[in-house]
Amino acid sequence: MLRKICLWACVCGLCWGLSSCFRSWRKNERDLRKHYANKPVRPTYYTIQNDSLRLFVATTGADTLPPLLLIHGAPGAWYGYLNMVDDSILQSKYHIIAVDRLGYNHSKHRKKRIVTSIDLQARAAALALSLNHSRQKGVLLGRSYGAPIAAKIAILNPQRFNKLVMLAPAIDPTKEKFWWFSKPAKWWVVRMWLPHRINLASFEKFAHAKELEKLADEWPKLQVPTTVVQGGKDWIVDPTNLDFARMKLAKKEAQFIFLPNAGHLISYSHPDLVRELVITPFQHPSASTTSVQVGTNEDHK
């Protein structure tokens, strides 16, 4: 009896801990209204629907400018890119399109509650490009678990982009990290107490290695010039994912940037660098690939 009580106490503690941990970064509608109360530019929201899905999208910038499509990781939502969506310089140059991936925030698949397929996630997110009317090639950016989805979008739509940027990409199927709560998150009794977005992120993690194995055969099809950025102090994605990217993109137009002291959230810790990568046309070096190590006083997260 005592053993069962202890087990249930551990489960309840685990659920409360996970919920509290992820609650700190989640934003509700009131948070977003407060954030934009005094902003000169607010996003325009769209919902793209068909028989299979509902895709929620937030945009800033004129839709006659080239698209900048932003793909978030897991868990996450479009507002994970708030600093880029709100960037006045980016707004003047791009039609910024930030999506909620299937299952997260306001987006969902009508027939599948849990969508772990990189291919399905990519095809759904790419529908947001229909909002852009520039007829110009744009930039595609994905981070963490969103990076391989962004790569799949680029593979499927090479004519739509002139650059792919992957920040802290989780792309190596042999380097998938599992945390102390990963296995307990498989228990239904734990899942019933956790928010859907966290359960979806867990299921994505369980399926990620196999999904990345499928993608591994498709890297040769990638025709969009690519920049990969990885931090040396990233505790979420193994930094050796950069080596995997170098291997898979060895014969491609690709640039690799290593930030020795950076953590996982590069779009927030290095906003100037990310903005420069997005704005600057891809430099075509004499060699097909280049590798750069960047270390500055600001390279700290």
PELINDA-V142314 format. One record per residue. N is the residue number from 0. D_FIRST is the distance of its C-alpha to the first C-alpha in Angstrom with 2 decimals. Layout:
BEGIN
n = [N & N]
d_first = [D_FIRST & D_FIRST]
END
This chain:
BEGIN
n = [0 & 1 & 2 & 3 & 4 & 5 & 6 & 7 & 8 & 9 & 10 & 11 & 12 & 13 & 14 & 15 & 16 & 17 & 18 & 19 & 20 & 21 & 22 & 23 & 24 & 25 & 26 & 27 & 28 & 29 & 30 & 31 & 32 & 33 & 34 & 35 & 36 & 37 & 38 & 39 & 40 & 41 & 42 & 43 & 44 & 45 & 46 & 47 & 48 & 49 & 50 & 51 & 52 & 53 & 54 & 55 & 56 & 57 & 58 & 59 & 60 & 61 & 62 & 63 & 64 & 65 & 66 & 67 & 68 & 69 & 70 & 71 & 72 & 73 & 74 & 75 & 76 & 77 & 78 & 79 & 80 & 81 & 82 & 83 & 84 & 85 & 86 & 87 & 88 & 89 & 90 & 91 & 92 & 93 & 94 & 95 & 96 & 97 & 98 & 99 & 100 & 101 & 102 & 103 & 104 & 105 & 106 & 107 & 108 & 109 & 110 & 111 & 112 & 113 & 114 & 115 & 116 & 117 & 118 & 119 & 120 & 121 & 122 & 123 & 124 & 125 & 126 & 127 & 128 & 129 & 130 & 131 & 132 & 133 & 134 & 135 & 136 & 137 & 138 & 139 & 140 & 141 & 142 & 143 & 144 & 145 & 146 & 147 & 148 & 149 & 150 & 151 & 152 & 153 & 154 & 155 & 156 & 157 & 158 & 159 & 160 & 161 & 162 & 163 & 164 & 165 & 166 & 167 & 168 & 169 & 170 & 171 & 172 & 173 & 174 & 175 & 176 & 177 & 178 & 179 & 180 & 181 & 182 & 183 & 184 & 185 & 186 & 187 & 188 & 189 & 190 & 191 & 192 & 193 & 194 & 195 & 196 & 197 & 198 & 199 & 200 & 201 & 202 & 203 & 204 & 205 & 206 & 207 & 208 & 209 & 210 & 211 & 212 & 213 & 214 & 215 & 216 & 217 & 218 & 219 & 220 & 221 & 222 & 223 & 224 & 225 & 226 & 227 & 228 & 229 & 230 & 231 & 232 & 233 & 234 & 235 & 236 & 237 & 238 & 239 & 240 & 241 & 242 & 243 & 244 & 245 & 246 & 247 & 248 & 249 & 250 & 251 & 252 & 253 & 254 & 255 & 256 & 257 & 258 & 259 & 260 & 261 & 262 & 263 & 264 & 265 & 266 & 267 & 268 & 269 & 270 & 271 & 272 & 273 & 274 & 275 & 276 & 277 & 278 & 279 & 280 & 281 & 282 & 283 & 284 & 285 & 286 & 287 & 288 & 289 & 290 & 291 & 292 & 293 & 294 & 295 & 296 & 297 & 298 & 299 & 300]
d_first = [0.00 & 3.79 & 5.33 & 5.20 & 6.34 & 8.71 & 9.90 & 10.80 & 12.40 & 14.37 & 15.48 & 16.64 & 18.35 & 19.98 & 21.30 & 22.62 & 24.22 & 25.94 & 27.19 & 28.55 & 30.15 & 32.07 & 32.88 & 35.31 & 37.77 & 37.50 & 40.43 & 40.71 & 44.00 & 44.43 & 44.07 & 46.71 & 49.03 & 48.84 & 49.49 & 52.57 & 53.87 & 56.65 & 56.99 & 60.42 & 58.99 & 56.00 & 54.60 & 55.65 & 52.76 & 53.06 & 50.92 & 52.09 & 51.02 & 51.64 & 50.11 & 47.36 & 46.41 & 46.75 & 47.63 & 47.73 & 50.30 & 51.53 & 55.04 & 57.56 & 61.10 & 63.82 & 63.09 & 66.52 & 65.35 & 63.74 & 60.01 & 57.30 & 54.16 & 50.87 & 47.70 & 44.39 & 41.41 & 37.71 & 36.31 & 39.42 & 42.11 & 45.86 & 45.63 & 44.38 & 48.12 & 49.21 & 51.39 & 53.30 & 53.54 & 55.00 & 57.31 & 60.88 & 62.43 & 60.32 & 60.97 & 64.71 & 64.57 & 61.84 & 60.31 & 56.73 & 54.24 & 50.51 & 48.20 & 44.62 & 43.47 & 42.06 & 38.59 & 38.94 & 39.90 & 42.50 & 43.16 & 41.59 & 42.31 & 42.70 & 41.45 & 38.91 & 36.08 & 35.50 & 38.71 & 38.31 & 41.84 & 44.20 & 47.12 & 45.94 & 45.04 & 48.48 & 50.43 & 48.80 & 49.41 & 52.99 & 53.75 & 53.96 & 57.23 & 58.87 & 58.93 & 61.34 & 65.05 & 66.63 & 67.26 & 66.72 & 64.38 & 61.51 & 58.72 & 55.18 & 52.44 & 48.80 & 46.21 & 43.03 & 41.58 & 44.53 & 47.05 & 46.79 & 46.98 & 50.09 & 51.52 & 51.04 & 52.81 & 55.67 & 55.90 & 56.11 & 58.51 & 60.72 & 63.59 & 61.66 & 60.97 & 62.98 & 60.04 & 56.32 & 54.32 & 50.86 & 48.93 & 46.10 & 45.88 & 42.84 & 45.00 & 44.29 & 41.86 & 41.07 & 40.08 & 37.27 & 34.74 & 31.01 & 28.87 & 25.44 & 24.25 & 26.25 & 23.76 & 20.86 & 23.57 & 23.73 & 20.36 & 21.17 & 18.27 & 19.91 & 23.40 & 22.94 & 22.63 & 25.54 & 29.27 & 31.12 & 33.40 & 30.61 & 29.20 & 32.80 & 33.39 & 30.40 & 31.71 & 35.15 & 33.92 & 32.33 & 35.67 & 37.98 & 38.88 & 40.04 & 41.89 & 43.61 & 44.62 & 46.41 & 48.09 & 49.15 & 51.84 & 53.19 & 54.00 & 57.54 & 58.15 & 57.65 & 61.11 & 60.38 & 61.06 & 57.74 & 56.60 & 53.27 & 51.90 & 49.05 & 47.71 & 47.11 & 44.13 & 42.28 & 38.56 & 37.77 & 40.45 & 41.52 & 45.12 & 46.24 & 46.23 & 49.70 & 50.79 & 49.62 & 51.69 & 54.68 & 54.43 & 54.10 & 56.80 & 59.13 & 61.96 & 61.38 & 62.71 & 59.85 & 59.23 & 56.31 & 55.48 & 53.14 & 52.06 & 50.83 & 49.09 & 47.88 & 44.32 & 43.12 & 44.58 & 48.21 & 49.55 & 48.58 & 49.22 & 52.55 & 53.88 & 57.53 & 57.11 & 55.34 & 58.04 & 60.73 & 59.22 & 59.13 & 62.63 & 64.52 & 65.88 & 64.49 & 66.70 & 68.01 & 68.34 & 70.71 & 67.76 & 65.27 & 62.35 & 62.10 & 59.46 & 59.32 & 57.26 & 57.13 & 56.19 & 57.04 & 56.05 & 54.15 & 52.23 & 49.18 & 46.19]
END
